[in-house]
Amino acid sequence: MVYKIFMVIIMNTKELMEAEDKYFVNTFTRQPIILDHGDGLKVWDTEGNEYLDFFAGIAVNCLGHKNPKLILEITKQAEKLIHISNIYYNEPAIEFAEKLVNKTCLDKIFYTNSGAESNEGAIKLALKYTGKSEIISTSNSFHGRTLLTVTATGQEKYKEPYAKNLPQGIIEVPYNDIDAIKEAVSDETAAIIVEPIQGEGGVNIPDDDYLPEIEKLCKEKGIVFILDEVQTGFGRCGPLFAHEIFGVKPDIMSVAKGIGGGVPMGAFLATEEVSKGFVPGDHGTTFGGGPLVCAAANATFDIIMDEDLLKNSIDMGTYLLIKLVELMDNHEVIKEVRGAGLLVGMELNKDGGEYVDLMREKGFLINCTAGNVLRFAPPLIVSKEEIDLLVKALDEVL
Ligand SMILES: *Cc1c(COP(=O)(O)O)cnc(C)c1O
């Protein structure tokens, strides 16, 4: 045992990376750094290099790194109880449910451990509630990696390897096309699942009337309106949830990513009426809504509210957007800049991968999605000064 610990300590960065190749199932293409610790927007790798984190662990770390209040609440809860299962009542989970429900248009919550699990449960609830069999989803969407959610994901590359085993009844239509949805609706339509703003698909923002039209159609036809707010929720796009921007109310909403400031957690929320689709035994989870993650969610939620981070998301998001638009004057490679709050995309006329590498070498962590869209999703605490540094580096790199 001592020998093993010693081995890990003396491994250098390159050896650690080789060890991963040896032991891990090969699913991720990683950036060639090992992140070791962080503070606010800053993170450091094992070689001592410093970075400004403009991707926040895929739009997760909404409070940045090393938030003292979050650490304190997680530590306090760990000293009391870490896990008890859903066989027993659990105070932090009840506290968070009350807090969250009171800030949304929905009435009931079911806790999960990830975005995919939230969507999986949301779809199951809609199927059970309506007793129908079809789900309409949209092109370029991303809903997760389980067989059901990858089927609902409108990106061929993720589901093609499993083509023979994908669940039935999911119909894909183009995003931001209400007529396509109307054509796809049938007597068997249980639900329409859509992201209010597509994240993974390239930060795609629908027309103002798209979501209201879906809501109206769902009401008319008795279809469950599911919004996937896994990426857009908890202030990422400005308001607590992105659907508030469009003035709509979903019947079910799935959440995850930012919910607990970095701990693995998710949930779906439903209206009182739709929630009746499930009765005891219909759905479940061992870990979902455990006391540890709910303590983190309570702390994260309180910090977002107390420190006005929703306002900072709007203010800094607008500032970033304006600064990126200014770059368009000097760089023809930029095709379009778009975003809401601190979910911002810069579409290029070419593949964006090389810019992610060049920015990292300059000390900035960003992402490229959908091939040619640079995606920025910094912690909600980001400052003007940090944005200025990012934009200056981008200007040089582009
Ligand atoms: C990330 C994401 C998911 C999947 O979340 P996991 O936690 O990776 O399962 C689902 N929907 C959207 C919109 C996402 O951004």
The ligand as an SDF file (V2000), in Angstrom:
LIG
                    3D

 15 15  0  0  0  0  0  0  0  0999 V2000
  -24.9100   17.7830  -20.4730 C   0  0  0  0  0  0  0  0  0  0  0  0
  -26.3030   17.6820  -20.9320 C   0  0  0  0  0  0  0  0  0  0  0  0
  -27.0660   16.5120  -20.7260 C   0  0  0  0  0  0  0  0  0  0  0  0
  -26.4750   15.2480  -20.1440 C   0  0  0  0  0  0  0  0  0  0  0  0
  -26.0130   15.4300  -18.8510 O   0  0  0  0  0  0  0  0  0  0  0  0
  -25.0790   14.3080  -18.1650 P   0  0  0  0  0  0  0  0  0  0  0  0
  -24.9500   14.7990  -16.7620 O   0  0  0  0  0  0  0  0  0  0  0  0
  -23.7980   14.2930  -18.9330 O   0  0  0  0  0  0  0  0  0  0  0  0
  -25.8120   13.0230  -18.2790 O   0  0  0  0  0  0  0  0  0  0  0  0
  -28.3870   16.5260  -21.0970 C   0  0  0  0  0  0  0  0  0  0  0  0
  -28.9430   17.6080  -21.6650 N   0  0  0  0  0  0  0  0  0  0  0  0
  -28.2540   18.7400  -21.8730 C   0  0  0  0  0  0  0  0  0  0  0  0
  -28.9450   19.9330  -22.4700 C   0  0  0  0  0  0  0  0  0  0  0  0
  -26.9070   18.8180  -21.5300 C   0  0  0  0  0  0  0  0  0  0  0  0
  -26.2120   19.9250  -21.7670 O   0  0  0  0  0  0  0  0  0  0  0  0
  1  2  1  0
  2  3  1  0
  2 14  2  0
  3  4  1  0
  3 10  2  0
  4  5  1  0
  5  6  1  0
  6  7  2  0
  6  8  1  0
  6  9  1  0
 10 11  1  0
 11 12  2  0
 12 13  1  0
 12 14  1  0
 14 15  1  0
M  END
$$$$
